[in-house]
């Protein structure tokens, strides 16, 4: 009987240890699980200004898409069988980073004029290593303001820099810079012709500071060329009338700009009330004094 009880006790103890060990291993495996990193990169070129890669990093954690911050992403130019490091970038709290291409001439394209860039994350204790390739061609976008028959037009030309040929049938968007969101001009995209050119009229009556408009001509998220933007300063807008009351004395102005009547009338009423109170107190003392 004692041997039977001893056997059952040993069996239960062994079973408990096995279950606890299995749970601990599962928890430890979950804690040590590395998440996959998804990276995206987009090429941007602003004419006569800067070229850069807009990089985004995210991961699916607990079935939720989470942006990954504070990780280092290395950028390489693939030149035949060689990887030439261009530099690195750190993602911000939104999981984004902008890598400036200081000089596009430092990058080497292949024989067809295609640039290949590799972005790479080497991994850490929480995330697996990841990499992504992007390709793009170098194009120039040149836009000018012209006037024909008293109508203002934007004349823009898209040119492939690898062979100096026009880029045909690419959609260009015209928009006016605004503080929060650009104002799109027209309802349709303008397609480049056999010369890689568009000629698009600019509607009248668009307001601008001192009558000046900054018009953006945009090749937006092209599979071959990325996003290319050229800016045109055009003094063809309707001058904005400054209706600000910041320096005026209004009801909604700060305390230092309080209207004069609000300073005078309340103070007169306040002094009058205190005068009446003091007069009543003096008379009260006269009545009670023998």
C-alpha positions in Angstrom: 0.0 0.0 0.0 2.8 2.4 0.9 4.6 1.5 -2.3 1.5 2.3 -4.3 1.0 5.7 -2.6 4.7 6.4 -3.1 4.4 5.5 -6.8 1.4 7.8 -7.3 3.2 10.6 -5.6 6.3 10.3 -7.7 4.1 10.1 -10.9 2.2 13.3 -10.0 5.4 15.1 -9.1 7.0 14.1 -12.4 3.8 15.1 -14.3 3.8 18.5 -12.6 7.4 19.2 -13.3 6.9 18.3 -17.0 3.9 20.6 -17.4 5.7 23.4 -15.6 8.8 23.0 -17.8 6.7 22.9 -21.0 4.8 26.1 -20.0 8.1 27.8 -19.1 9.6 26.9 -22.4 6.6 28.2 -24.3 6.7 31.5 -22.4 10.4 31.8 -22.9 10.0 31.1 -26.6 7.3 33.7 -26.9 9.4 36.3 -25.1 12.4 35.5 -27.3 10.3 35.5 -30.5 11.6 37.9 -33.1 9.2 39.8 -35.3 9.5 40.3 -39.0 10.2 43.7 -40.3 8.5 45.2 -43.3 10.4 48.0 -45.0 9.2 50.4 -47.7 11.3 53.0 -49.6 10.2 55.7 -52.1 12.5 57.8 -54.2 12.0 61.6 -54.3 13.7 64.2 -56.4 13.1 67.9 -56.1 14.6 69.8 -59.0 17.5 72.1 -58.2 17.2 71.1 -54.5 17.6 67.5 -53.2 17.1 63.8 -53.8 16.2 61.5 -51.0 14.7 58.1 -50.0 11.6 58.2 -47.8 12.0 55.0 -45.7 9.3 53.3 -43.6 9.7 50.3 -41.2 6.8 48.4 -39.6 6.0 45.0 -38.1 3.0 43.0 -37.2 3.0 42.6 -33.4 0.0 40.9 -31.7 -2.0 41.1 -34.9 -1.5 44.9 -35.1 0.6 46.8 -37.6 3.2 48.7 -35.5 5.7 51.3 -36.7 9.3 50.5 -35.6 11.3 53.4 -34.2 14.9 54.0 -33.4 16.4 51.3 -35.7 19.4 51.8 -38.0 18.8 51.2 -41.7 21.8 51.0 -44.0 21.6 52.1 -47.6 23.7 50.6 -50.4 24.1 51.2 -54.1 24.3 47.9 -56.0 26.9 48.2 -58.7 27.1 44.9 -60.7 28.3 42.4 -58.1 29.4 45.1 -55.6 27.6 46.8 -52.7 28.7 50.4 -52.1 27.5 51.8 -48.8 26.0 55.2 -49.1 25.2 55.7 -45.4 22.6 54.9 -42.8 19.5 56.4 -41.2 17.6 56.1 -37.9 13.8 55.8 -37.9 11.9 58.3 -35.9 8.9 57.6 -33.5 6.7 57.2 -36.6 9.0 54.5 -38.0 10.1 56.8 -40.8 13.4 58.2 -42.0 14.6 60.4 -44.8 17.9 59.4 -46.3 19.4 62.3 -48.3 21.3 61.4 -51.5 23.9 64.1 -51.5 25.1 63.6 -55.0 23.3 61.3 -57.5 26.5 61.1 -59.5 28.1 59.0 -56.8 25.5 56.3 -57.6 26.2 54.0 -60.6 23.4 52.8 -62.8 23.4 49.6 -64.9 23.7 49.6 -68.7 20.0 50.5 -69.1 20.2 53.6 -66.8 18.5 51.9 -63.9 19.8 52.7 -60.3 19.4 49.9 -57.8 19.4 50.7 -54.1 19.3 48.2 -51.2 18.0 49.2 -47.8 19.0 46.8 -45.1 18.3 46.2 -41.4 20.7 43.8 -39.6 18.3 42.8 -36.9 18.4 43.0 -33.1 17.0 41.2 -30.1 13.4 42.0 -31.0 13.3 42.0 -34.8 14.6 39.8 -37.6 17.0 41.2 -40.2 15.3 42.5 -43.3 16.2 44.1 -46.6 14.5 45.6 -49.7 15.6 46.7 -53.1 14.2 49.7 -55.0 15.0 50.8 -58.6 14.6 54.1 -60.4 15.7 56.0 -63.4 17.0 59.6 -63.3 14.8 62.1 -65.0 14.8 65.9 -65.1 11.6 67.8 -64.9 11.8 71.4 -66.1 8.8 73.7 -65.9 8.3 77.3 -66.8 5.5 79.9 -66.8 4.4 81.1 -70.3 1.7 83.4 -71.4 -0.2 83.1 -74.7 -3.2 85.2 -75.7 -3.5 86.6 -72.2 -3.7 83.1 -70.8 -1.1 81.7 -68.4 0.2 78.2 -69.0 2.7 75.9 -67.4 5.1 74.4 -69.9 6.9 71.3 -68.5 9.3 68.8 -70.1 10.3 65.4 -68.7 13.7 64.2 -69.9 15.4 60.9 -69.3 19.0 61.8 -68.2 20.6 58.4 -69.1 20.0 58.9 -72.9 18.7 62.5 -73.1 15.4 61.3 -74.6 11.9 62.7 -73.8 9.7 60.6 -71.5 6.4 60.0 -73.3 2.9 59.3 -71.9 3.7 60.0 -68.2 1.0 61.8 -66.1 2.0 65.1 -64.5 0.0 66.8 -61.8 -0.1 70.6 -61.2 -0.8 71.9 -57.8 -0.4 75.1 -55.8 1.5 75.1 -52.5 -0.7 75.7 -49.5 0.0 75.6 -45.7 -1.6 72.2 -45.0 -2.5 70.6 -48.3 -1.7 71.5 -51.9 -4.5 72.8 -54.2 -4.8 70.5 -57.2 -5.2 72.4 -60.5 -7.6 70.9 -63.0 -9.6 67.7 -62.8 -7.4 65.6 -65.1 -3.8 64.6 -65.3 -1.7 66.1 -68.1 0.1 63.4 -70.2 3.4 64.2 -71.8 3.4 64.2 -75.6 6.0 62.8 -78.0 8.4 65.6 -76.9 7.9 64.8 -73.2 6.1 68.1 -72.8 2.8 69.4 -71.4 1.2 72.8 -71.8 -1.5 73.3 -69.2 -3.5 76.5 -68.6 -3.6 78.0 -65.1 -7.1 79.1 -64.0 -7.5 82.7 -62.8 -8.5 84.0 -59.4 -6.2 81.8 -57.3 -5.3 83.8 -54.1 -1.7 84.1 -53.1 0.4 86.1 -50.7 1.3 89.4 -52.4 -0.2 87.7 -55.6 2.6 85.1 -55.8 1.9 81.5 -56.3 4.3 78.5 -56.0 3.1 75.9 -58.5 4.3 72.4 -58.2 4.6 70.2 -61.3 4.7 66.6 -60.0 5.5 63.2 -61.5 3.9 61.3 -58.7 5.0 57.8 -57.5 6.1 56.5 -61.0 7.1 52.9 -61.0 10.1 53.8 -63.2 11.1 57.2 -61.9 9.8 57.7 -58.4 8.4 61.1 -57.5 9.9 64.1 -59.2 8.8 67.7 -58.4 9.7 71.1 -60.0 8.6 74.4 -58.5 7.6 77.4 -60.4 7.2 80.8 -58.8 4.3 82.6 -60.6 3.2 86.2 -59.8 -0.2 85.6 -61.3 -2.4 85.1 -58.2 -4.9 87.4 -56.6 -3.3 89.3 -53.7 -4.6 88.1 -50.3 -6.1 90.9 -48.2 -4.8 90.8 -44.7 -7.9 90.7 -42.5 -6.0 89.8 -39.3 -7.0 91.7 -36.2 -3.9 90.7 -34.3 -2.8 94.2 -33.6 -6.3 95.6 -33.0 -8.2 96.0 -29.8 -11.0 93.5 -30.1 -13.1 91.3 -27.7 -11.0 88.2 -28.7 -7.6 89.9 -28.4 -5.1 89.1 -25.7 -5.2 91.1 -22.4 -2.6 93.6 -23.7 -5.0 94.5 -26.5 -8.2 94.9 -24.4 -10.6 97.5 -26.0 -10.5 100.9 -24.3 -14.2 100.9 -23.3 -13.7 97.6 -21.5 -11.0 99.2 -19.4 -12.9 102.4 -18.6 -16.5 101.3 -18.0 -15.8 98.4 -15.6 -13.4 100.5 -13.6 -15.9 103.4 -13.3 -18.6 101.0 -12.1 -16.1 99.4 -9.6 -15.1 102.7 -8.1 -18.7 103.9 -8.0 -19.8 100.8 -6.0 -16.9 101.2 -3.6 -17.8 104.9 -3.2 -21.3 104.0 -2.2 -20.1 101.4 0.2 -17.7 103.8 1.9 -20.4 106.5 2.0 -22.8 104.1 3.8 -20.2 103.0 6.3 -19.4 106.7 7.2 -23.1 107.4 7.7 -23.4 104.3 9.8 -20.7 105.5 12.1 -22.4 109.0 12.4 -25.7 107.4 13.4 -24.2 105.1 16.0 -21.8 107.8 17.5 -23.5 109.7 20.4 
